[in-house]
């Protein structure tokens, strides 16, 4: 399919990695629908402007991806406007860090709900659409810590490891329907989520990365673009690690 005619859906697309992914597709002339759950619409509106400046079309929606009714409404709105969905990128995610022994149950639930249940709900909705189309790509954003673990992030690690397992199971179920399902696992990426870390923690991440630097959201976007392209037509059920060598599984 011509990239300019593609319909792309990105969750958590108002900023950071999600915004970079949206802009990558927009630069090809694609139509990008994204959702966010920010306190206000300022970042979403900025992303819409950037999408149009990049050469695509775009529209943002405020959606809690852990709410089944909101997810159904979001995908219905996209289908009402676009009539099809070619690529779903599940990027929405949150952190609520803390040591396992002191982690609050509500912090566990919040992270699992958004990062894992949200991926499940969005995949379930888009799968119904893509099965009728007999084609589609689903790309789930996991994390390097989902493969290697990380202290004080038991909830986040569990959610991102779950995304990898969900990706592999869905890939086996859907390949015969023409739907390819893969995951991208970023390492230490320069986003608002990592900018709030202490300088000591940042330095520790850089030192544990053989390339000696952090990645940029555009590095992740490039990997997502590849998995959505014709060049990845024989790839499914895989995890593409974008981490500068931090983890070599």
MARDOTOR-251712 format. One record per residue (C-alpha): residue number from 1; z, x, y; residue in one letter. Coordinates in Angstrom, 3 decimals. Last residue first. Example, Ala and Ser with C-alpha at 12.3 -4.5 7.8 and 13.67 -1.06 7.14 Angstrom:
<2; <7.140; 13.670; -1.060>; "S"> <1; <7.800; 12.300; -4.500>; "A"> 
***
This chain:
<249; <24.146; 19.091; -11.096>; "X"> <248; <23.813; 21.591; -8.268>; "X"> <247; <26.326; 20.528; -5.635>; "X"> <246; <26.730; 22.175; -2.221>; "X"> <245; <23.161; 23.474; -2.479>; "X"> <244; <21.995; 22.326; 0.951>; "X"> <243; <23.117; 18.770; 0.151>; "X"> <242; <20.200; 16.391; -0.328>; "X"> <241; <20.589; 15.407; -3.984>; "X"> <240; <17.914; 13.090; -5.390>; "X"> <239; <19.438; 10.846; -8.054>; "X"> <238; <16.978; 9.424; -10.568>; "X"> <237; <16.571; 6.060; -12.304>; "X"> <236; <12.879; 5.889; -11.441>; "X"> <235; <10.101; 8.364; -10.699>; "X"> <234; <6.501; 7.841; -11.819>; "X"> <233; <5.231; 6.301; -8.536>; "X"> <232; <7.003; 8.908; -6.420>; "X"> <231; <3.857; 10.140; -4.613>; "X"> <230; <2.940; 6.570; -3.717>; "X"> <229; <5.798; 6.625; -1.224>; "X"> <228; <9.191; 4.925; -1.155>; "X"> <227; <10.915; 7.842; -2.905>; "X"> <226; <9.266; 10.215; -0.425>; "X"> <225; <10.446; 8.216; 2.595>; "X"> <224; <13.988; 8.243; 1.231>; "X"> <223; <13.883; 12.030; 0.945>; "X"> <222; <12.603; 12.350; 4.524>; "X"> <221; <15.332; 10.008; 5.760>; "X"> <220; <18.002; 12.236; 4.193>; "X"> <219; <16.745; 15.270; 6.097>; "X"> <218; <16.400; 13.124; 9.240>; "X"> <217; <20.137; 12.388; 9.119>; "X"> <216; <20.766; 16.122; 9.643>; "X"> <215; <22.217; 18.599; 7.191>; "X"> <214; <25.225; 20.844; 7.698>; "X"> <213; <24.972; 24.613; 7.620>; "X"> <212; <25.567; 27.642; 5.431>; "X"> <211; <22.656; 27.144; 3.021>; "X"> <210; <25.105; 27.775; 0.159>; "X"> <209; <27.268; 24.806; 1.273>; "X"> <208; <30.966; 25.358; 0.521>; "X"> <207; <31.364; 27.319; 3.746>; "X"> <206; <29.876; 24.463; 5.734>; "X"> <205; <32.273; 21.949; 4.186>; "X"> <204; <35.270; 24.196; 4.869>; "X"> <203; <34.117; 24.656; 8.471>; "X"> <202; <33.978; 20.893; 8.969>; "X"> <201; <37.471; 20.506; 7.499>; "X"> <200; <38.892; 23.158; 9.809>; "X"> <199; <37.081; 21.700; 12.835>; "X"> <198; <38.749; 18.354; 12.156>; "X"> <197; <36.586; 15.436; 11.061>; "X"> <196; <35.407; 12.921; 13.681>; "X"> <195; <31.887; 14.380; 13.633>; "X"> <194; <31.550; 13.558; 9.932>; "X"> <193; <31.360; 9.769; 10.260>; "X"> <192; <29.521; 10.051; 13.576>; "X"> <191; <26.746; 11.866; 11.718>; "X"> <190; <25.821; 15.492; 10.925>; "X"> <189; <25.385; 15.421; 7.139>; "X"> <188; <27.541; 17.173; 4.540>; "X"> <187; <25.936; 16.183; 1.242>; "X"> <186; <23.543; 13.282; 0.827>; "X"> <185; <22.994; 11.578; -2.536>; "X"> <184; <19.706; 9.654; -2.688>; "X"> <183; <19.357; 7.022; -5.375>; "X"> <182; <16.444; 5.547; -7.307>; "X"> <181; <15.143; 2.158; -8.421>; "X"> <180; <11.456; 1.516; -9.125>; "X"> <179; <10.274; -2.079; -9.476>; "X"> <178; <7.028; -2.689; -11.377>; "X"> <177; <8.529; -5.396; -13.578>; "X"> <176; <8.717; -3.071; -16.607>; "X"> <175; <10.812; -0.685; -14.535>; "X"> <174; <13.367; -3.374; -13.702>; "X"> <173; <16.060; -3.215; -16.358>; "X"> <172; <16.071; 0.554; -16.857>; "X"> <171; <16.101; 1.209; -13.113>; "X"> <170; <18.865; -1.354; -12.665>; "X"> <169; <21.116; 0.534; -15.077>; "X"> <168; <20.409; 3.881; -13.408>; "X"> <167; <21.008; 2.588; -9.896>; "X"> <166; <24.224; 0.812; -10.874>; "X"> <165; <25.550; 4.044; -12.362>; "X"> <164; <24.714; 5.982; -9.199>; "X"> <163; <26.202; 3.255; -6.985>; "X"> <162; <29.376; 3.388; -9.071>; "X"> <161; <29.720; 7.079; -8.326>; "X"> <160; <29.467; 6.145; -4.642>; "X"> <159; <32.163; 3.479; -4.932>; "X"> <158; <34.500; 5.665; -6.977>; "X"> <157; <34.073; 8.530; -4.512>; "X"> <156; <34.848; 6.261; -1.549>; "X"> <155; <37.963; 4.810; -3.212>; "X"> <154; <39.270; 8.156; -4.472>; "X"> <153; <38.601; 9.830; -1.115>; "X"> <152; <41.765; 11.857; -0.427>; "X"> <151; <40.447; 14.710; -2.604>; "X"> <150; <36.708; 14.811; -3.345>; "X"> <149; <34.674; 14.137; -6.483>; "X"> <148; <31.597; 16.022; -7.767>; "X"> <147; <28.912; 13.388; -8.391>; "X"> <146; <30.035; 10.584; -6.096>; "X"> <145; <31.122; 13.311; -3.691>; "X"> <144; <27.471; 14.242; -3.150>; "X"> <143; <26.925; 10.737; -1.847>; "X"> <142; <25.125; 7.493; -2.733>; "X"> <141; <22.353; 5.907; -0.689>; "X"> <140; <20.441; 3.435; -2.836>; "X"> <139; <16.647; 3.247; -2.828>; "X"> <138; <14.989; 0.114; -4.179>; "X"> <137; <11.205; 0.099; -4.394>; "X"> <136; <8.944; -2.862; -5.061>; "X"> <135; <6.357; -4.381; -7.372>; "X"> <134; <5.603; -7.452; -9.483>; "X"> <133; <5.710; -9.570; -6.292>; "X"> <132; <7.718; -12.265; -8.089>; "X"> <131; <10.023; -9.575; -9.474>; "X"> <130; <10.298; -8.116; -5.966>; "X"> <129; <11.790; -11.284; -4.501>; "X"> <128; <14.351; -11.858; -7.238>; "X"> <127; <15.190; -8.157; -7.113>; "X"> <126; <15.802; -8.395; -3.375>; "X"> <125; <18.711; -10.792; -3.784>; "X"> <124; <20.386; -8.957; -6.661>; "X"> <123; <19.908; -5.594; -4.990>; "X"> <122; <21.594; -6.855; -1.826>; "X"> <121; <24.549; -8.245; -3.784>; "X"> <120; <24.949; -5.109; -5.903>; "X"> <119; <24.749; -2.763; -2.918>; "X"> <118; <27.388; -4.828; -1.117>; "X"> <117; <29.626; -4.786; -4.194>; "X"> <116; <29.454; -0.997; -4.157>; "X"> <115; <29.920; 0.376; -0.645>; "X"> <114; <31.122; -2.739; 1.177>; "X"> <113; <33.461; -4.266; -1.425>; "X"> <112; <34.555; -0.956; -2.948>; "X"> <111; <35.525; 0.378; 0.473>; "X"> <110; <37.419; -2.746; 1.526>; "X"> <109; <39.175; -3.129; -1.831>; "X"> <108; <40.563; 0.407; -1.891>; "X"> <107; <41.726; 0.118; 1.716>; "X"> <106; <43.332; -3.255; 0.942>; "X"> <105; <45.189; -1.708; -1.999>; "X"> <104; <46.700; 0.919; 0.244>; "X"> <103; <46.287; 4.532; -0.820>; "X"> <102; <49.591; 6.400; -1.065>; "X"> <101; <49.280; 7.919; -4.550>; "X"> <100; <45.522; 8.272; -4.188>; "X"> <99; <45.759; 10.288; -0.981>; "X"> <98; <43.972; 8.646; 1.904>; "X"> <97; <40.515; 7.880; 3.246>; "X"> <96; <39.187; 4.487; 4.322>; "X"> <95; <35.454; 5.144; 4.479>; "X"> <94; <32.551; 2.776; 5.122>; "X"> <93; <29.033; 2.180; 3.815>; "X"> <92; <25.727; 0.473; 4.469>; "X"> <91; <22.774; 2.515; 3.146>; "X"> <90; <21.040; 0.289; 0.629>; "X"> <89; <17.356; 0.932; 1.309>; "X"> <88; <15.125; -1.936; 0.225>; "X"> <87; <11.369; -1.356; 0.135>; "X"> <86; <8.386; -3.694; -0.214>; "X"> <85; <9.833; -6.972; 0.994>; "X"> <84; <7.586; -10.038; 1.321>; "X"> <83; <6.828; -13.038; 3.527>; "X"> <82; <7.648; -11.235; 6.782>; "X"> <81; <9.437; -13.741; 9.006>; "X"> <80; <10.776; -16.287; 6.513>; "X"> <79; <11.278; -13.482; 3.995>; "X"> <78; <13.433; -11.518; 6.417>; "X"> <77; <15.470; -14.604; 7.328>; "X"> <76; <15.968; -15.436; 3.645>; "X"> <75; <17.130; -11.879; 3.030>; "X"> <74; <19.771; -12.177; 5.730>; "X"> <73; <20.917; -15.641; 4.656>; "X"> <72; <21.429; -14.492; 1.080>; "X"> <71; <23.436; -11.498; 2.313>; "X"> <70; <25.571; -13.713; 4.548>; "X"> <69; <26.289; -16.088; 1.670>; "X"> <68; <27.173; -13.253; -0.698>; "X"> <67; <29.609; -11.582; 1.698>; "X"> <66; <30.059; -7.875; 0.893>; "X"> <65; <26.972; -7.024; 2.963>; "X"> <64; <28.671; -8.352; 6.096>; "X"> <63; <25.609; -9.000; 8.243>; "X"> <62; <24.731; -8.639; 11.927>; "X"> <61; <20.932; -8.658; 12.076>; "X"> <60; <18.503; -6.155; 13.571>; "X"> <59; <14.774; -6.470; 14.131>; "X"> <58; <11.992; -3.947; 14.005>; "X"> <57; <8.362; -3.227; 14.673>; "X"> <56; <6.856; 0.203; 14.336>; "X"> <55; <5.421; 2.846; 16.634>; "X"> <54; <8.375; 5.134; 17.292>; "X"> <53; <9.050; 3.405; 20.628>; "X"> <52; <9.344; 0.101; 18.763>; "X"> <51; <11.873; 1.562; 16.359>; "X"> <50; <13.784; 3.198; 19.227>; "X"> <49; <14.149; -0.153; 21.009>; "X"> <48; <15.402; -1.869; 17.843>; "X"> <47; <17.841; 0.996; 17.317>; "X"> <46; <19.251; 0.556; 20.809>; "X"> <45; <19.702; -3.159; 20.185>; "X"> <44; <21.578; -2.411; 16.978>; "X"> <43; <23.789; 0.154; 18.706>; "X"> <42; <24.709; -2.383; 21.414>; "X"> <41; <25.162; -5.366; 19.075>; "X"> <40; <28.961; -5.489; 19.039>; "X"> <39; <31.810; -4.720; 16.636>; "X"> <38; <29.301; -3.108; 14.265>; "X"> <37; <28.408; -4.804; 10.974>; "X"> <36; <24.779; -3.770; 10.655>; "X"> <35; <21.507; -5.076; 9.263>; "X"> <34; <17.966; -3.792; 9.299>; "X"> <33; <14.457; -5.192; 9.273>; "X"> <32; <11.732; -2.578; 9.632>; "X"> <31; <8.039; -3.384; 9.956>; "X"> <30; <6.046; -0.227; 9.230>; "X"> <29; <3.928; 1.698; 11.734>; "X"> <28; <4.378; 5.058; 10.034>; "X"> <27; <6.821; 6.150; 12.751>; "X"> <26; <8.739; 2.958; 11.978>; "X"> <25; <9.397; 4.240; 8.461>; "X"> <24; <11.087; 7.377; 9.759>; "X"> <23; <12.798; 5.371; 12.497>; "X"> <22; <14.502; 3.086; 9.983>; "X"> <21; <15.608; 6.049; 7.886>; "X"> <20; <17.046; 7.824; 10.932>; "X"> <19; <18.861; 4.623; 11.913>; "X"> <18; <20.407; 4.324; 8.461>; "X"> <17; <21.487; 7.970; 8.476>; "X"> <16; <23.407; 7.546; 11.705>; "X"> <15; <23.076; 4.269; 13.591>; "X"> <14; <22.034; 0.606; 13.445>; "X"> <13; <20.648; 0.652; 9.908>; "X"> <12; <23.684; -0.132; 7.785>; "X"> <11; <21.360; -1.942; 5.401>; "X"> <10; <17.674; -1.028; 5.612>; "X"> <9; <14.871; -3.473; 4.767>; "X"> <8; <11.259; -2.274; 4.918>; "X"> <7; <8.085; -4.360; 5.019>; "X"> <6; <5.044; -2.145; 4.530>; "X"> <5; <1.756; -2.852; 6.295>; "X"> <4; <1.582; 0.403; 8.247>; "X"> <3; <2.440; 2.402; 5.128>; "X"> <2; <-0.833; 1.189; 3.506>; "X"> <1; <0.000; 0.000; 0.000>; "X"> 
***
